Amino acid sequence: MLSDVLKQNNVDNFGDCFDSTARTTLTLVTPSAEGESEFMFFRNPRGRFASLRIIT
């Protein structure tokens, strides 16, 4: 699972949420040395939104 690979590579994955019934989007954000951010979005064509509670 992607979350496990991220953990093994010391990536902070705090806040990961899993729902086997929802097909959601994955967004990767890469900051540049100049302070700009590059975004890459991956979405299943039949993706849908799921209501999630965000804990901070």
PDB file of N, CA, C and O in Angstrom:
ATOM      1  N   MET A   1       0.843  -1.171   0.000  1.00  0.00           N
ATOM      2  CA  MET A   1       0.000   0.000   0.000  1.00  0.00           C
ATOM      3  C   MET A   1       0.900   1.250   0.000  1.00  0.00           C
ATOM      4  O   MET A   1       1.955   1.259   0.633  1.00  0.00           O
ATOM      5  N   LEU A   2       0.480   2.278  -0.700  1.00  0.00           N
ATOM      6  CA  LEU A   2       1.274   3.495  -0.814  1.00  0.00           C
ATOM      7  C   LEU A   2       1.635   4.071   0.544  1.00  0.00           C
ATOM      8  O   LEU A   2       2.763   4.529   0.730  1.00  0.00           O
ATOM      9  N   SER A   3       0.724   4.062   1.487  1.00  0.00           N
ATOM     10  CA  SER A   3       0.988   4.610   2.817  1.00  0.00           C
ATOM     11  C   SER A   3       2.168   3.909   3.485  1.00  0.00           C
ATOM     12  O   SER A   3       2.979   4.556   4.147  1.00  0.00           O
ATOM     13  N   ASP A   4       2.268   2.607   3.318  1.00  0.00           N
ATOM     14  CA  ASP A   4       3.377   1.843   3.901  1.00  0.00           C
ATOM     15  C   ASP A   4       4.708   2.227   3.253  1.00  0.00           C
ATOM     16  O   ASP A   4       5.720   2.366   3.941  1.00  0.00           O
ATOM     17  N   VAL A   5       4.705   2.396   1.936  1.00  0.00           N
ATOM     18  CA  VAL A   5       5.926   2.784   1.228  1.00  0.00           C
ATOM     19  C   VAL A   5       6.373   4.175   1.685  1.00  0.00           C
ATOM     20  O   VAL A   5       7.567   4.404   1.881  1.00  0.00           O
ATOM     21  N   LEU A   6       5.446   5.087   1.855  1.00  0.00           N
ATOM     22  CA  LEU A   6       5.789   6.423   2.333  1.00  0.00           C
ATOM     23  C   LEU A   6       6.411   6.356   3.720  1.00  0.00           C
ATOM     24  O   LEU A   6       7.429   7.001   3.975  1.00  0.00           O
ATOM     25  N   LYS A   7       5.811   5.582   4.616  1.00  0.00           N
ATOM     26  CA  LYS A   7       6.360   5.431   5.976  1.00  0.00           C
ATOM     27  C   LYS A   7       7.778   4.882   5.940  1.00  0.00           C
ATOM     28  O   LYS A   7       8.654   5.375   6.651  1.00  0.00           O
ATOM     29  N   GLN A   8       8.009   3.863   5.116  1.00  0.00           N
ATOM     30  CA  GLN A   8       9.332   3.245   5.013  1.00  0.00           C
ATOM     31  C   GLN A   8      10.388   4.222   4.505  1.00  0.00           C
ATOM     32  O   GLN A   8      11.582   4.029   4.733  1.00  0.00           O
ATOM     33  N   ASN A   9       9.941   5.274   3.815  1.00  0.00           N
ATOM     34  CA  ASN A   9      10.861   6.267   3.269  1.00  0.00           C
ATOM     35  C   ASN A   9      10.822   7.576   4.048  1.00  0.00           C
ATOM     36  O   ASN A   9      11.164   8.640   3.532  1.00  0.00           O
ATOM     37  N   ASN A  10      10.390   7.468   5.318  1.00  0.00           N
ATOM     38  CA  ASN A  10      10.375   8.602   6.245  1.00  0.00           C
ATOM     39  C   ASN A  10       9.544   9.786   5.772  1.00  0.00           C
ATOM     40  O   ASN A  10       9.890  10.936   6.042  1.00  0.00           O
ATOM     41  N   VAL A  11       8.445   9.511   5.066  1.00  0.00           N
ATOM     42  CA  VAL A  11       7.519  10.561   4.658  1.00  0.00           C
ATOM     43  C   VAL A  11       6.415  10.634   5.703  1.00  0.00           C
ATOM     44  O   VAL A  11       5.819   9.616   6.055  1.00  0.00           O
ATOM     45  N   ASP A  12       6.145  11.832   6.197  1.00  0.00           N
ATOM     46  CA  ASP A  12       5.099  12.025   7.204  1.00  0.00           C
ATOM     47  C   ASP A  12       3.743  11.805   6.549  1.00  0.00           C
ATOM     48  O   ASP A  12       3.334  12.578   5.683  1.00  0.00           O
ATOM     49  N   ASN A  13       3.058  10.770   6.954  1.00  0.00           N
ATOM     50  CA  ASN A  13       1.742  10.487   6.390  1.00  0.00           C
ATOM     51  C   ASN A  13       0.652  10.621   7.452  1.00  0.00           C
ATOM     52  O   ASN A  13      -0.370   9.938   7.396  1.00  0.00           O
ATOM     53  N   PHE A  14       0.884  11.508   8.421  1.00  0.00           N
ATOM     54  CA  PHE A  14      -0.117  11.778   9.448  1.00  0.00           C
ATOM     55  C   PHE A  14      -1.402  12.246   8.776  1.00  0.00           C
ATOM     56  O   PHE A  14      -1.372  13.098   7.888  1.00  0.00           O
ATOM     57  N   GLY A  15      -2.486  11.707   9.186  1.00  0.00           N
ATOM     58  CA  GLY A  15      -3.773  12.119   8.640  1.00  0.00           C
ATOM     59  C   GLY A  15      -4.270  11.268   7.492  1.00  0.00           C
ATOM     60  O   GLY A  15      -5.342  11.534   6.949  1.00  0.00           O
ATOM     61  N   ASP A  16      -3.503  10.235   7.106  1.00  0.00           N
ATOM     62  CA  ASP A  16      -4.000   9.340   6.067  1.00  0.00           C
ATOM     63  C   ASP A  16      -5.331   8.756   6.513  1.00  0.00           C
ATOM     64  O   ASP A  16      -5.484   8.347   7.663  1.00  0.00           O
ATOM     65  N   CYS A  17      -6.279   8.720   5.608  1.00  0.00           N
ATOM     66  CA  CYS A  17      -7.599   8.136   5.888  1.00  0.00           C
ATOM     67  C   CYS A  17      -7.898   7.099   4.817  1.00  0.00           C
ATOM     68  O   CYS A  17      -7.559   7.284   3.648  1.00  0.00           O
ATOM     69  N   PHE A  18      -8.524   6.024   5.217  1.00  0.00           N
ATOM     70  CA  PHE A  18      -8.834   4.960   4.278  1.00  0.00           C
ATOM     71  C   PHE A  18     -10.308   4.614   4.353  1.00  0.00           C
ATOM     72  O   PHE A  18     -10.879   4.521   5.440  1.00  0.00           O
ATOM     73  N   ASP A  19     -10.920   4.424   3.197  1.00  0.00           N
ATOM     74  CA  ASP A  19     -12.323   4.029   3.108  1.00  0.00           C
ATOM     75  C   ASP A  19     -12.437   3.124   1.889  1.00  0.00           C
ATOM     76  O   ASP A  19     -12.284   3.585   0.758  1.00  0.00           O
ATOM     77  N   SER A  20     -12.700   1.863   2.106  1.00  0.00           N
ATOM     78  CA  SER A  20     -12.728   0.897   1.000  1.00  0.00           C
ATOM     79  C   SER A  20     -13.901   1.123   0.056  1.00  0.00           C
ATOM     80  O   SER A  20     -13.934   0.529  -1.022  1.00  0.00           O
ATOM     81  N   THR A  21     -14.863   1.962   0.425  1.00  0.00           N
ATOM     82  CA  THR A  21     -16.016   2.203  -0.442  1.00  0.00           C
ATOM     83  C   THR A  21     -15.876   3.463  -1.274  1.00  0.00           C
ATOM     84  O   THR A  21     -16.691   3.700  -2.166  1.00  0.00           O
ATOM     85  N   ALA A  22     -14.865   4.277  -1.008  1.00  0.00           N
ATOM     86  CA  ALA A  22     -14.711   5.547  -1.723  1.00  0.00           C
ATOM     87  C   ALA A  22     -13.525   5.503  -2.671  1.00  0.00           C
ATOM     88  O   ALA A  22     -12.447   5.034  -2.307  1.00  0.00           O
ATOM     89  N   ARG A  23     -13.724   5.986  -3.871  1.00  0.00           N
ATOM     90  CA  ARG A  23     -12.633   6.155  -4.832  1.00  0.00           C
ATOM     91  C   ARG A  23     -12.309   7.639  -4.837  1.00  0.00           C
ATOM     92  O   ARG A  23     -13.100   8.454  -5.314  1.00  0.00           O
ATOM     93  N   THR A  24     -11.167   7.981  -4.316  1.00  0.00           N
ATOM     94  CA  THR A  24     -10.843   9.385  -4.154  1.00  0.00           C
ATOM     95  C   THR A  24      -9.582   9.755  -4.927  1.00  0.00           C
ATOM     96  O   THR A  24      -8.943   8.896  -5.535  1.00  0.00           O
ATOM     97  N   THR A  25      -9.235  11.015  -4.898  1.00  0.00           N
ATOM     98  CA  THR A  25      -8.099  11.554  -5.632  1.00  0.00           C
ATOM     99  C   THR A  25      -6.845  11.544  -4.783  1.00  0.00           C
ATOM    100  O   THR A  25      -6.899  11.747  -3.570  1.00  0.00           O
ATOM    101  N   LEU A  26      -5.706  11.304  -5.435  1.00  0.00           N
ATOM    102  CA  LEU A  26      -4.409  11.410  -4.793  1.00  0.00           C
ATOM    103  C   LEU A  26      -3.730  12.637  -5.379  1.00  0.00           C
ATOM    104  O   LEU A  26      -3.669  12.791  -6.598  1.00  0.00           O
ATOM    105  N   THR A  27      -3.217  13.513  -4.517  1.00  0.00           N
ATOM    106  CA  THR A  27      -2.487  14.697  -4.963  1.00  0.00           C
ATOM    107  C   THR A  27      -1.091  14.666  -4.379  1.00  0.00           C
ATOM    108  O   THR A  27      -0.919  14.499  -3.172  1.00  0.00           O
ATOM    109  N   LEU A  28      -0.084  14.828  -5.242  1.00  0.00           N
ATOM    110  CA  LEU A  28       1.299  14.911  -4.798  1.00  0.00           C
ATOM    111  C   LEU A  28       1.764  16.346  -4.994  1.00  0.00           C
ATOM    112  O   LEU A  28       1.575  16.924  -6.064  1.00  0.00           O
ATOM    113  N   VAL A  29       2.372  16.919  -3.960  1.00  0.00           N
ATOM    114  CA  VAL A  29       2.860  18.295  -4.015  1.00  0.00           C
ATOM    115  C   VAL A  29       4.369  18.273  -3.849  1.00  0.00           C
ATOM    116  O   VAL A  29       4.887  17.711  -2.884  1.00  0.00           O
ATOM    117  N   THR A  30       5.076  18.890  -4.798  1.00  0.00           N
ATOM    118  CA  THR A  30       6.531  18.949  -4.761  1.00  0.00           C
ATOM    119  C   THR A  30       6.967  20.409  -4.712  1.00  0.00           C
ATOM    120  O   THR A  30       6.763  21.141  -5.680  1.00  0.00           O
ATOM    121  N   PRO A  31       7.569  20.851  -3.590  1.00  0.00           N
ATOM    122  CA  PRO A  31       8.048  22.239  -3.526  1.00  0.00           C
ATOM    123  C   PRO A  31       9.391  22.385  -4.244  1.00  0.00           C
ATOM    124  O   PRO A  31      10.231  21.487  -4.197  1.00  0.00           O
ATOM    125  N   SER A  32       9.579  23.519  -4.903  1.00  0.00           N
ATOM    126  CA  SER A  32      10.853  23.787  -5.568  1.00  0.00           C
ATOM    127  C   SER A  32      11.740  24.623  -4.655  1.00  0.00           C
ATOM    128  O   SER A  32      11.282  25.142  -3.637  1.00  0.00           O
ATOM    129  N   ALA A  33      13.000  24.750  -5.020  1.00  0.00           N
ATOM    130  CA  ALA A  33      13.948  25.552  -4.234  1.00  0.00           C
ATOM    131  C   ALA A  33      13.541  27.018  -4.209  1.00  0.00           C
ATOM    132  O   ALA A  33      13.886  27.738  -3.271  1.00  0.00           O
ATOM    133  N   GLU A  34      12.810  27.472  -5.228  1.00  0.00           N
ATOM    134  CA  GLU A  34      12.376  28.866  -5.308  1.00  0.00           C
ATOM    135  C   GLU A  34      11.100  29.140  -4.509  1.00  0.00           C
ATOM    136  O   GLU A  34      10.639  30.279  -4.443  1.00  0.00           O
ATOM    137  N   GLY A  35      10.536  28.100  -3.906  1.00  0.00           N
ATOM    138  CA  GLY A  35       9.334  28.269  -3.096  1.00  0.00           C
ATOM    139  C   GLY A  35       8.029  28.016  -3.831  1.00  0.00           C
ATOM    140  O   GLY A  35       6.952  28.133  -3.245  1.00  0.00           O
ATOM    141  N   GLU A  36       8.115  27.672  -5.105  1.00  0.00           N
ATOM    142  CA  GLU A  36       6.916  27.331  -5.870  1.00  0.00           C
ATOM    143  C   GLU A  36       6.553  25.869  -5.611  1.00  0.00           C
ATOM    144  O   GLU A  36       7.403  25.075  -5.206  1.00  0.00           O
ATOM    145  N   SER A  37       5.302  25.522  -5.843  1.00  0.00           N
ATOM    146  CA  SER A  37       4.864  24.134  -5.664  1.00  0.00           C
ATOM    147  C   SER A  37       4.336  23.583  -6.976  1.00  0.00           C
ATOM    148  O   SER A  37       3.650  24.276  -7.727  1.00  0.00           O
ATOM    149  N   GLU A  38       4.664  22.328  -7.242  1.00  0.00           N
ATOM    150  CA  GLU A  38       4.147  21.625  -8.411  1.00  0.00           C
ATOM    151  C   GLU A  38       3.155  20.585  -7.905  1.00  0.00           C
ATOM    152  O   GLU A  38       3.448  19.852  -6.960  1.00  0.00           O
ATOM    153  N   PHE A  39       1.986  20.519  -8.529  1.00  0.00           N
ATOM    154  CA  PHE A  39       0.931  19.607  -8.115  1.00  0.00           C
ATOM    155  C   PHE A  39       0.707  18.556  -9.199  1.00  0.00           C
ATOM    156  O   PHE A  39       0.674  18.882 -10.386  1.00  0.00           O
ATOM    157  N   MET A  40       0.552  17.293  -8.793  1.00  0.00           N
ATOM    158  CA  MET A  40       0.181  16.210  -9.698  1.00  0.00           C
ATOM    159  C   MET A  40      -1.049  15.538  -9.093  1.00  0.00           C
ATOM    160  O   MET A  40      -1.056  15.192  -7.911  1.00  0.00           O
ATOM    161  N   PHE A  41      -2.089  15.355  -9.906  1.00  0.00           N
ATOM    162  CA  PHE A  41      -3.345  14.775  -9.451  1.00  0.00           C
ATOM    163  C   PHE A  41      -3.574  13.437 -10.145  1.00  0.00           C
ATOM    164  O   PHE A  41      -3.381  13.312 -11.354  1.00  0.00           O
ATOM    165  N   PHE A  42      -3.984  12.447  -9.372  1.00  0.00           N
ATOM    166  CA  PHE A  42      -4.322  11.122  -9.898  1.00  0.00           C
ATOM    167  C   PHE A  42      -5.728  10.804  -9.428  1.00  0.00           C
ATOM    168  O   PHE A  42      -6.003  10.791  -8.228  1.00  0.00           O
ATOM    169  N   ARG A  43      -6.628  10.545 -10.387  1.00  0.00           N
ATOM    170  CA  ARG A  43      -8.019  10.300 -10.014  1.00  0.00           C
ATOM    171  C   ARG A  43      -8.594   9.182 -10.870  1.00  0.00           C
ATOM    172  O   ARG A  43      -8.403   9.149 -12.085  1.00  0.00           O
ATOM    173  N   ASN A  44      -9.293   8.281 -10.222  1.00  0.00           N
ATOM    174  CA  ASN A  44     -10.025   7.251 -10.925  1.00  0.00           C
ATOM    175  C   ASN A  44     -11.152   7.948 -11.693  1.00  0.00           C
ATOM    176  O   ASN A  44     -11.789   8.849 -11.147  1.00  0.00           O
ATOM    177  N   PRO A  45     -11.412   7.557 -12.939  1.00  0.00           N
ATOM    178  CA  PRO A  45     -12.472   8.217 -13.707  1.00  0.00           C
ATOM    179  C   PRO A  45     -13.837   8.192 -13.019  1.00  0.00           C
ATOM    180  O   PRO A  45     -14.668   9.069 -13.258  1.00  0.00           O
ATOM    181  N   ARG A  46     -14.065   7.214 -12.185  1.00  0.00           N
ATOM    182  CA  ARG A  46     -15.335   7.142 -11.472  1.00  0.00           C
ATOM    183  C   ARG A  46     -15.172   7.559 -10.014  1.00  0.00           C
ATOM    184  O   ARG A  46     -15.940   7.135  -9.151  1.00  0.00           O
ATOM    185  N   GLY A  47     -14.184   8.380  -9.749  1.00  0.00           N
ATOM    186  CA  GLY A  47     -13.936   8.839  -8.380  1.00  0.00           C
ATOM    187  C   GLY A  47     -15.110   9.625  -7.836  1.00  0.00           C
ATOM    188  O   GLY A  47     -15.870  10.227  -8.594  1.00  0.00           O
ATOM    189  N   ARG A  48     -15.253   9.616  -6.538  1.00  0.00           N
ATOM    190  CA  ARG A  48     -16.306  10.405  -5.903  1.00  0.00           C
ATOM    191  C   ARG A  48     -15.760  10.968  -4.606  1.00  0.00           C
ATOM    192  O   ARG A  48     -14.724  10.528  -4.107  1.00  0.00           O
ATOM    193  N   PHE A  49     -16.468  11.940  -4.071  1.00  0.00           N
ATOM    194  CA  PHE A  49     -16.040  12.546  -2.823  1.00  0.00           C
ATOM    195  C   PHE A  49     -16.590  11.763  -1.645  1.00  0.00           C
ATOM    196  O   PHE A  49     -17.688  11.209  -1.705  1.00  0.00           O
ATOM    197  N   ALA A  50     -15.818  11.726  -0.581  1.00  0.00           N
ATOM    198  CA  ALA A  50     -16.270  11.094   0.649  1.00  0.00           C
ATOM    199  C   ALA A  50     -16.182  12.138   1.761  1.00  0.00           C
ATOM    200  O   ALA A  50     -15.251  12.942   1.791  1.00  0.00           O
ATOM    201  N   SER A  51     -17.128  12.124   2.649  1.00  0.00           N
ATOM    202  CA  SER A  51     -17.091  13.051   3.786  1.00  0.00           C
ATOM    203  C   SER A  51     -16.093  12.542   4.792  1.00  0.00           C
ATOM    204  O   SER A  51     -16.220  11.424   5.291  1.00  0.00           O
ATOM    205  N   LEU A  52     -15.094  13.359   5.096  1.00  0.00           N
ATOM    206  CA  LEU A  52     -14.078  12.980   6.053  1.00  0.00           C
ATOM    207  C   LEU A  52     -13.964  14.026   7.121  1.00  0.00           C
ATOM    208  O   LEU A  52     -14.082  15.218   6.838  1.00  0.00           O
ATOM    209  N   ARG A  53     -13.739  13.612   8.333  1.00  0.00           N
ATOM    210  CA  ARG A  53     -13.476  14.543   9.432  1.00  0.00           C
ATOM    211  C   ARG A  53     -11.976  14.747   9.506  1.00  0.00           C
ATOM    212  O   ARG A  53     -11.219  13.781   9.605  1.00  0.00           O
ATOM    213  N   ILE A  54     -11.544  15.989   9.459  1.00  0.00           N
ATOM    214  CA  ILE A  54     -10.117  16.298   9.517  1.00  0.00           C
ATOM    215  C   ILE A  54      -9.726  16.614  10.960  1.00  0.00           C
ATOM    216  O   ILE A  54     -10.315  17.482  11.605  1.00  0.00           O
ATOM    217  N   ILE A  55      -8.723  15.892  11.449  1.00  0.00           N
ATOM    218  CA  ILE A  55      -8.245  16.089  12.818  1.00  0.00           C
ATOM    219  C   ILE A  55      -6.921  16.820  12.756  1.00  0.00           C
ATOM    220  O   ILE A  55      -5.988  16.363  12.095  1.00  0.00           O
ATOM    221  N   THR A  56      -6.828  17.949  13.435  1.00  0.00           N
ATOM    222  CA  THR A  56      -5.573  18.709  13.441  1.00  0.00           C
ATOM    223  C   THR A  56      -4.997  18.775  14.827  1.00  0.00           C
ATOM    224  O   THR A  56      -3.941  19.374  15.029  1.00  0.00           O
TER     225      THR A  56
END
